[in-house]
């Protein structure tokens, strides 16, 4: 009796991404997310049974077309949604990528840590890990989970020595302050696997998606950070 072919649900692709990991990336945005972050840019990825069904081989065949643009630094990034809701699919995509000599990157909230997740990480060359806030209260209020699992996820990445880029969206009135920056810096320094920290400015261009879906954008009334405020926070974060 043959083993059923693993498939996954995909929302969309970006063929030449430059903001989703090192170098030029073929980015796969998978469908489905169990979190409800107040700043989410992709509410159209939430529902797990939407999207288009693909096999891992179909994904890798698409990625291979852009190999000439990857150079040595680039590769494939699986984002979402939350990729770790489809661990068997992601693992198989990454395994095929490794067979083809393509660098693999996982963009995740780190909110799922189990054996299936660990199997994915065996095939992952780099993780983009969102540390959305640095207090459990803000996590529970604006994400939909506690902070303990993302931190345990980071501990596991450190144990396995998987390179990590920490990322945080800066949201005025919530995490645009010195205390948050100092805590984020401490988290990074406590984990040798972290070799980069990125601050991303909160933007509201996603409002049109919420309007189209007929749902409220939780952070619609919050301001976007200024360039000056982002530079000030980066100075706190990066100054030794």
Order of alpha helices (4+ residues) and beta strands (2+ residues): beta-beta-beta-alpha-alpha-beta-alpha-beta-alpha-beta-alpha-alpha-beta-alpha-beta-alpha-alpha
